[in-house]
Amino acid sequence: MKSLEIIAARIPAQSMQSFMPMKIVGFDNSDRNTAYVSTAQIWLQGSDYDIDAVTLTNFSFDKTGKYITWSPLANISSFESLKASDNIPFPNGKSILILNAENQHKINVPTFELNAEEFIDLKTGKALKSPSAILKWAELIEHINNYGTQGIVLEEGLLSKNLDIIYNYVDKHSRDNLYKVKNINQLNIRDPIKYDPFNYRETLRRYNELMGGKYYV
């Protein structure tokens, strides 16, 4: 169950080993703010027995108990689709950088073969959201995040309108799905989650990057 999956952050934190994925296996009746963690945390995180504390961060759910994803391309209608959706990169707030052949100057860029029928319904233009299609979306977004459109090999006969539809979906995920704050210094780190509860999982990994930019989740 997603509601039982958490990220445990050791306080004080040292580096990335201070964060661990965990799963809740039980609850006690205490009215105190306590958490019991695996003894493996001592070895894996470098915890000790002085003033160390742990902060637990879980996934987001709406008032009806529905799991809130971080992408319009996600699908939670089945377990397989949900697991595939976990592979979709977190929104980065950036639009796609489309480069023509003259401007594609990077070397050692991996190729990505883009076949429209793997991403959209060619009749309706709607995004496909089967587990296999979601994994293709995740691969495409990851490639674009790293290399822009460099290395993308288009299928023969691909209609420009279908390519535009696919890129628009990626843009909607990456640019429009990230919470924007005008003055980051006026808000506590948890305030944007309270106002608009996008999933908080990957903000632990991207915290420094987001704090340095103009987008905040």
DRENMI-624383 format. One record per residue (C-alpha): residue number from 1; residue in one letter; x, y negated, z negated. Coordinates in pm, 1 decimal. Layout:
N
<n:NUM&res:A&xx:X&yy:Y&zz:Z>
...
end
This chain:
217
<n:1&res:M&xx:0.0&yy:0.0&zz:0.0>
<n:2&res:K&xx:136.8&yy:-339.7&zz:99.7>
<n:3&res:S&xx:9.5&yy:-495.6&zz:-220.9>
<n:4&res:L&xx:255.3&yy:-279.0&zz:-417.1>
<n:5&res:E&xx:563.3&yy:-364.7&zz:-208.9>
<n:6&res:I&xx:778.4&yy:-644.6&zz:-349.1>
<n:7&res:I&xx:1116.4&yy:-814.8&zz:-325.3>
<n:8&res:A&xx:1298.9&yy:-833.1&zz:-658.5>
<n:9&res:A&xx:1542.2&yy:-1123.8&zz:-687.4>
<n:10&res:R&xx:1799.3&yy:-1118.0&zz:-966.5>
<n:11&res:I&xx:1847.4&yy:-1443.0&zz:-1157.6>
<n:12&res:P&xx:2124.2&yy:-1556.7&zz:-1156.4>
<n:13&res:A&xx:2176.6&yy:-1462.9&zz:-791.4>
<n:14&res:Q&xx:2522.7&yy:-1413.5&zz:-642.8>
<n:15&res:S&xx:2473.4&yy:-1307.7&zz:-280.5>
<n:16&res:M&xx:2241.3&yy:-1093.4&zz:-71.7>
<n:17&res:Q&xx:2286.8&yy:-788.9&zz:-296.0>
<n:18&res:S&xx:2090.2&yy:-985.2&zz:-558.3>
<n:19&res:F&xx:1771.2&yy:-911.6&zz:-359.8>
<n:20&res:M&xx:1617.5&yy:-564.4&zz:-351.3>
<n:21&res:P&xx:1301.3&yy:-418.1&zz:-196.5>
<n:22&res:M&xx:1098.8&yy:-238.3&zz:-461.9>
<n:23&res:K&xx:760.6&yy:-77.3&zz:-510.1>
<n:24&res:I&xx:527.6&yy:-112.2&zz:-806.9>
<n:25&res:V&xx:450.1&yy:227.7&zz:-959.6>
<n:26&res:G&xx:264.0&yy:129.2&zz:-1274.6>
<n:27&res:F&xx:133.3&yy:-144.7&zz:-1502.7>
<n:28&res:D&xx:142.3&yy:-192.6&zz:-1877.4>
<n:29&res:N&xx:-97.3&yy:-373.5&zz:-2110.3>
<n:30&res:S&xx:149.3&yy:-632.0&zz:-2233.4>
<n:31&res:D&xx:49.7&yy:-999.7&zz:-2227.5>
<n:32&res:R&xx:416.0&yy:-1095.4&zz:-2190.1>
<n:33&res:N&xx:592.1&yy:-1180.6&zz:-1865.3>
<n:34&res:T&xx:800.1&yy:-864.9&zz:-1835.3>
<n:35&res:A&xx:905.3&yy:-625.9&zz:-1559.5>
<n:36&res:Y&xx:1063.2&yy:-282.7&zz:-1585.9>
<n:37&res:V&xx:1299.1&yy:-204.9&zz:-1298.8>
<n:38&res:S&xx:1501.8&yy:94.3&zz:-1189.5>
<n:39&res:T&xx:1832.8&yy:157.9&zz:-1364.7>
<n:40&res:A&xx:1985.6&yy:156.6&zz:-1015.6>
<n:41&res:Q&xx:1945.5&yy:-222.4&zz:-1017.3>
<n:42&res:I&xx:2232.4&yy:-252.3&zz:-1264.5>
<n:43&res:W&xx:2469.5&yy:-87.3&zz:-1018.2>
<n:44&res:L&xx:2326.8&yy:-225.7&zz:-693.4>
<n:45&res:Q&xx:2270.1&yy:-584.7&zz:-804.6>
<n:46&res:G&xx:2539.1&yy:-622.0&zz:-1067.6>
<n:47&res:S&xx:2285.5&yy:-695.2&zz:-1340.8>
<n:48&res:D&xx:2384.9&yy:-691.2&zz:-1705.3>
<n:49&res:Y&xx:2215.6&yy:-725.4&zz:-2041.6>
<n:50&res:D&xx:2264.0&yy:-1087.8&zz:-2138.3>
<n:51&res:I&xx:2025.8&yy:-1343.4&zz:-1984.7>
<n:52&res:D&xx:1955.1&yy:-1184.2&zz:-1647.5>
<n:53&res:A&xx:1597.2&yy:-1212.4&zz:-1523.9>
<n:54&res:V&xx:1408.3&yy:-1090.3&zz:-1219.5>
<n:55&res:T&xx:1164.8&yy:-1275.2&zz:-994.6>
<n:56&res:L&xx:915.6&yy:-1059.7&zz:-804.4>
<n:57&res:T&xx:779.6&yy:-1176.1&zz:-470.1>
<n:58&res:N&xx:500.8&yy:-987.7&zz:-295.8>
<n:59&res:F&xx:314.6&yy:-1000.5&zz:32.7>
<n:60&res:S&xx:25.7&yy:-1241.4&zz:85.6>
<n:61&res:F&xx:-341.7&yy:-1147.7&zz:88.2>
<n:62&res:D&xx:-650.8&yy:-1358.8&zz:137.4>
<n:63&res:K&xx:-945.4&yy:-1375.8&zz:-103.9>
<n:64&res:T&xx:-1102.8&yy:-1067.4&zz:53.7>
<n:65&res:G&xx:-788.2&yy:-861.3&zz:7.5>
<n:66&res:K&xx:-688.2&yy:-877.2&zz:373.9>
<n:67&res:Y&xx:-315.5&yy:-864.6&zz:441.8>
<n:68&res:I&xx:-187.9&yy:-1193.1&zz:588.2>
<n:69&res:T&xx:69.4&yy:-1142.7&zz:861.4>
<n:70&res:W&xx:316.9&yy:-1398.7&zz:995.6>
<n:71&res:S&xx:231.0&yy:-1357.2&zz:1362.8>
<n:72&res:P&xx:-77.4&yy:-1368.9&zz:1587.1>
<n:73&res:L&xx:78.3&yy:-1072.2&zz:1768.5>
<n:74&res:A&xx:50.2&yy:-850.1&zz:1459.5>
<n:75&res:N&xx:-215.3&yy:-583.7&zz:1423.4>
<n:76&res:I&xx:-324.6&yy:-433.6&zz:1092.0>
<n:77&res:S&xx:-603.8&yy:-211.8&zz:1226.6>
<n:78&res:S&xx:-402.0&yy:106.1&zz:1170.5>
<n:79&res:F&xx:-103.7&yy:217.7&zz:966.1>
<n:80&res:E&xx:105.3&yy:267.1&zz:1281.2>
<n:81&res:S&xx:24.2&yy:-83.3&zz:1404.7>
<n:82&res:L&xx:99.6&yy:-231.8&zz:1064.3>
<n:83&res:K&xx:440.7&yy:-64.9&zz:1049.4>
<n:84&res:A&xx:516.9&yy:-184.8&zz:1401.9>
<n:85&res:S&xx:408.0&yy:-538.8&zz:1307.9>
<n:86&res:D&xx:667.1&yy:-545.4&zz:1030.1>
<n:87&res:N&xx:932.1&yy:-554.7&zz:1304.4>
<n:88&res:I&xx:811.6&yy:-887.6&zz:1446.6>
<n:89&res:P&xx:1070.8&yy:-1156.5&zz:1360.8>
<n:90&res:F&xx:963.4&yy:-1437.9&zz:1131.5>
<n:91&res:P&xx:863.8&yy:-1763.5&zz:1312.5>
<n:92&res:N&xx:1153.9&yy:-2004.5&zz:1356.3>
<n:93&res:G&xx:963.8&yy:-2315.6&zz:1464.5>
<n:94&res:K&xx:1142.8&yy:-2338.8&zz:1799.7>
<n:95&res:S&xx:1007.3&yy:-2344.9&zz:2154.7>
<n:96&res:I&xx:1146.9&yy:-2112.7&zz:2420.2>
<n:97&res:L&xx:1455.0&yy:-2244.4&zz:2597.4>
<n:98&res:I&xx:1403.4&yy:-2147.5&zz:2961.2>
<n:99&res:L&xx:1727.0&yy:-2149.4&zz:3161.5>
<n:100&res:N&xx:1769.1&yy:-2121.5&zz:3535.5>
<n:101&res:A&xx:2046.8&yy:-1919.2&zz:3696.1>
<n:102&res:E&xx:2285.4&yy:-2216.8&zz:3712.1>
<n:103&res:N&xx:2257.2&yy:-2280.1&zz:3337.5>
<n:104&res:Q&xx:2293.4&yy:-1922.4&zz:3218.5>
<n:105&res:H&xx:2653.6&yy:-1953.7&zz:3111.0>
<n:106&res:K&xx:2683.1&yy:-1718.4&zz:2814.6>
<n:107&res:I&xx:2875.7&yy:-1397.2&zz:2854.9>
<n:108&res:N&xx:2806.5&yy:-1054.9&zz:2709.0>
<n:109&res:V&xx:2434.0&yy:-1124.4&zz:2684.6>
<n:110&res:P&xx:2234.3&yy:-799.0&zz:2673.0>
<n:111&res:T&xx:1966.7&yy:-750.3&zz:2934.9>
<n:112&res:F&xx:1598.5&yy:-722.2&zz:2857.0>
<n:113&res:E&xx:1364.8&yy:-582.7&zz:3121.2>
<n:114&res:L&xx:1033.5&yy:-764.6&zz:3113.8>
<n:115&res:N&xx:736.3&yy:-580.1&zz:3261.7>
<n:116&res:A&xx:412.6&yy:-773.2&zz:3219.6>
<n:117&res:E&xx:193.5&yy:-464.7&zz:3180.8>
<n:118&res:E&xx:382.0&yy:-373.4&zz:2862.0>
<n:119&res:F&xx:280.7&yy:-703.1&zz:2700.4>
<n:120&res:I&xx:-55.2&yy:-820.7&zz:2831.8>
<n:121&res:D&xx:-373.5&yy:-694.9&zz:2989.7>
<n:122&res:L&xx:-319.2&yy:-799.0&zz:3351.4>
<n:123&res:K&xx:-691.7&yy:-862.1&zz:3402.6>
<n:124&res:T&xx:-771.3&yy:-1065.4&zz:3092.8>
<n:125&res:G&xx:-429.2&yy:-1200.1&zz:2997.4>
<n:126&res:K&xx:-480.7&yy:-1090.0&zz:2635.4>
<n:127&res:A&xx:-181.3&yy:-969.3&zz:2437.9>
<n:128&res:L&xx:-156.6&yy:-594.0&zz:2394.8>
<n:129&res:K&xx:-136.0&yy:-489.6&zz:2030.6>
<n:130&res:S&xx:-81.5&yy:-116.4&zz:2032.7>
<n:131&res:P&xx:211.6&yy:0.7&zz:1817.5>
<n:132&res:S&xx:434.5&yy:41.9&zz:2125.0>
<n:133&res:A&xx:334.2&yy:-299.9&zz:2262.2>
<n:134&res:I&xx:399.2&yy:-468.5&zz:1927.1>
<n:135&res:L&xx:749.3&yy:-321.3&zz:1921.7>
<n:136&res:K&xx:808.4&yy:-462.3&zz:2272.0>
<n:137&res:W&xx:688.4&yy:-804.8&zz:2154.4>
<n:138&res:A&xx:927.4&yy:-779.1&zz:1859.5>
<n:139&res:E&xx:1219.3&yy:-693.9&zz:2089.9>
<n:140&res:L&xx:1135.3&yy:-980.4&zz:2325.8>
<n:141&res:I&xx:1104.7&yy:-1236.5&zz:2044.8>
<n:142&res:E&xx:1432.4&yy:-1120.0&zz:1891.4>
<n:143&res:H&xx:1606.5&yy:-1149.2&zz:2229.0>
<n:144&res:I&xx:1467.9&yy:-1498.7&zz:2290.4>
<n:145&res:N&xx:1563.4&yy:-1608.7&zz:1939.1>
<n:146&res:N&xx:1922.6&yy:-1503.2&zz:2004.6>
<n:147&res:Y&xx:1974.1&yy:-1583.0&zz:2374.4>
<n:148&res:G&xx:1682.3&yy:-1788.8&zz:2503.4>
<n:149&res:T&xx:1573.4&yy:-1648.2&zz:2840.9>
<n:150&res:Q&xx:1926.5&yy:-1545.3&zz:2931.7>
<n:151&res:G&xx:1951.9&yy:-1177.6&zz:3012.6>
<n:152&res:I&xx:1579.2&yy:-1133.2&zz:3075.4>
<n:153&res:V&xx:1531.2&yy:-930.7&zz:3393.5>
<n:154&res:L&xx:1186.9&yy:-979.2&zz:3547.6>
<n:155&res:E&xx:1008.1&yy:-693.9&zz:3715.2>
<n:156&res:E&xx:977.4&yy:-717.6&zz:4091.7>
<n:157&res:G&xx:661.3&yy:-899.7&zz:4194.5>
<n:158&res:L&xx:591.4&yy:-1044.4&zz:3850.5>
<n:159&res:L&xx:336.9&yy:-1324.2&zz:3887.0>
<n:160&res:S&xx:448.2&yy:-1656.0&zz:3744.2>
<n:161&res:K&xx:113.6&yy:-1697.7&zz:3567.7>
<n:162&res:N&xx:166.5&yy:-1369.8&zz:3379.6>
<n:163&res:L&xx:516.7&yy:-1476.6&zz:3279.6>
<n:164&res:D&xx:374.9&yy:-1806.4&zz:3154.1>
<n:165&res:I&xx:112.6&yy:-1619.2&zz:2950.5>
<n:166&res:I&xx:379.0&yy:-1400.7&zz:2788.3>
<n:167&res:Y&xx:604.6&yy:-1696.2&zz:2707.0>
<n:168&res:N&xx:307.3&yy:-1889.7&zz:2569.2>
<n:169&res:Y&xx:234.9&yy:-1603.7&zz:2329.6>
<n:170&res:V&xx:596.7&yy:-1610.2&zz:2213.4>
<n:171&res:D&xx:576.0&yy:-1988.1&zz:2170.9>
<n:172&res:K&xx:254.0&yy:-1956.7&zz:1971.9>
<n:173&res:H&xx:423.0&yy:-1708.0&zz:1741.9>
<n:174&res:S&xx:753.9&yy:-1890.4&zz:1699.3>
<n:175&res:R&xx:654.5&yy:-2257.2&zz:1707.3>
<n:176&res:D&xx:290.8&yy:-2291.8&zz:1609.6>
<n:177&res:N&xx:283.9&yy:-2032.4&zz:1333.0>
<n:178&res:L&xx:533.6&yy:-2199.9&zz:1102.8>
<n:179&res:Y&xx:416.9&yy:-2423.3&zz:820.7>
<n:180&res:K&xx:543.8&yy:-2780.6&zz:871.4>
<n:181&res:V&xx:614.0&yy:-3024.0&zz:589.4>
<n:182&res:K&xx:687.0&yy:-3395.0&zz:648.9>
<n:183&res:N&xx:880.7&yy:-3453.5&zz:329.5>
<n:184&res:I&xx:1032.8&yy:-3131.9&zz:201.8>
<n:185&res:N&xx:1177.3&yy:-3294.9&zz:-109.9>
<n:186&res:Q&xx:831.8&yy:-3372.5&zz:-249.0>
<n:187&res:L&xx:719.8&yy:-3011.6&zz:-260.4>
<n:188&res:N&xx:809.8&yy:-2721.3&zz:-481.2>
<n:189&res:I&xx:925.2&yy:-2407.5&zz:-295.9>
<n:190&res:R&xx:600.6&yy:-2226.6&zz:-378.1>
<n:191&res:D&xx:363.2&yy:-2510.8&zz:-287.5>
<n:192&res:P&xx:344.5&yy:-2438.2&zz:87.2>
<n:193&res:I&xx:264.0&yy:-2074.2&zz:10.5>
<n:194&res:K&xx:-21.8&yy:-2190.7&zz:-210.9>
<n:195&res:Y&xx:-151.6&yy:-2431.1&zz:53.1>
<n:196&res:D&xx:-122.0&yy:-2195.6&zz:348.2>
<n:197&res:P&xx:-12.3&yy:-1847.8&zz:239.7>
<n:198&res:F&xx:199.9&yy:-1719.8&zz:526.4>
<n:199&res:N&xx:381.9&yy:-1403.8&zz:438.0>
<n:200&res:Y&xx:680.0&yy:-1478.6&zz:217.4>
<n:201&res:R&xx:893.0&yy:-1170.2&zz:282.3>
<n:202&res:E&xx:1163.7&yy:-1302.7&zz:510.3>
<n:203&res:T&xx:1197.2&yy:-1647.0&zz:355.7>
<n:204&res:L&xx:1441.0&yy:-1489.4&zz:110.2>
<n:205&res:R&xx:1671.8&yy:-1407.3&zz:400.1>
<n:206&res:R&xx:1621.1&yy:-1738.7&zz:577.7>
<n:207&res:Y&xx:1603.0&yy:-1972.9&zz:279.3>
<n:208&res:N&xx:1921.1&yy:-2170.3&zz:345.6>
<n:209&res:E&xx:1843.4&yy:-2210.2&zz:715.4>
<n:210&res:L&xx:1491.9&yy:-2332.2&zz:653.2>
<n:211&res:M&xx:1596.9&yy:-2572.3&zz:379.4>
<n:212&res:G&xx:1843.3&yy:-2728.7&zz:620.1>
<n:213&res:G&xx:1589.5&yy:-2773.7&zz:898.0>
<n:214&res:K&xx:1265.8&yy:-2963.1&zz:942.9>
<n:215&res:Y&xx:1042.2&yy:-2658.9&zz:901.9>
<n:216&res:Y&xx:948.4&yy:-2498.4&zz:575.9>
<n:217&res:V&xx:731.2&yy:-2204.2&zz:479.8>
end
